[in-house]
Amino acid sequence: MNAQRERYAREGISETIPVKSTTRIRRWFRLDSESLTPYRTRIVAALSLPAALLLLPFTMTHLLYGRWGLAVVIAIAQVVLFVDGRAASRNLPPPVPHLALAMILMVVVFASLAFQGINGALWAYPTLFICYFILPRGRALGVSSVIVVAVSLIAYDSLGGALAARLAATLALTLGMINVVLNVIDDLQQALQDQAVTDALTGAYNRRRFDEELARIELTAAQGQTCTLLTLDVDHFKRVNDTYGHAVGDEVLRRVAALIKARKRRDDMLFRIGGEEFALLLPGCGATEAAALAEVLRKRIEQAEMPAGQCITVSVGVANHIVGDTPEAWARRVDAALYLAKRQGRNRVIVSGLTAPAEQIQPVSV
């Protein structure tokens, strides 16, 4: 326990239990998750119009039996569903905010329960699902929780404790299952996104993610953020494959990637952008600091134990981002530095704009 407290103190982590509990709740309910956001308009378009038509017989029935209040509430819900569904089918913003629609549906559930008893309570179940389809997850949890609590209290007052307890349990279970399913969807979506941008062999990001990040840096650089790019190419890698086979070559690439990951900072990003070529993006790092880091990596890789007892070296190019650089221009400058390192004999670091290896530059501590 004391060791844990010391670790918390070193890392600046609070021991406050409520904060930890809140964090666990947020992680379980994924309150910040937006996995359904790209599909919300399509979901509203697909569900709203059929739901509006489905409610029409109930509106007519309540009118015939003189239940005017309930008929009016359901009719309002129909109109809102219709106009929002029509707007969604045309990719237009909803005329009625989705939160207002959820509140209207919640009122429909309460009114149905008050007027019709257990039959009205049945509408609470689809309403829970609709809330999660049309609202961000945090808001959906809030509205759904109100529905569960309010339905249980109304049922207790009008239907008795036994039936109210059953409603509370089944609604809570439904709410839990919705969140479990959405958590699985989040995990699957994240796995697909990771696969789309990750190199399967080394675990580094792939060329697609590399191009995306260079474009993003172009936008943020205008705000004065310093950023430097390294490209590292394994020297004579074809000879490794030809001599020892592709299995050994793959292990060499995995080992090189692991050595870079072990030395990089948390915010640095490692990419595999070619067969034996890696890139390391260093936000908030100038060219001099990046050159010193590149020299550390070069020496570590040269001294590391490699498959089949080989001595593996890398050539490294370094270029800092210049305001006004396009991603293509930046990549060309760092590639030019890398090719110069190759021409000067490999196993060295060259900074863009300089002809001397990085080991001849006055290093800084990184």
Summary of the structure (lengths in Angstrom):
residues: 366
radius of gyration: 30.1
end to end distance: 33.2
largest distance: 92.9
contacts: 1116
relative contact order: 0.07
helix: 68%
strand: 9%
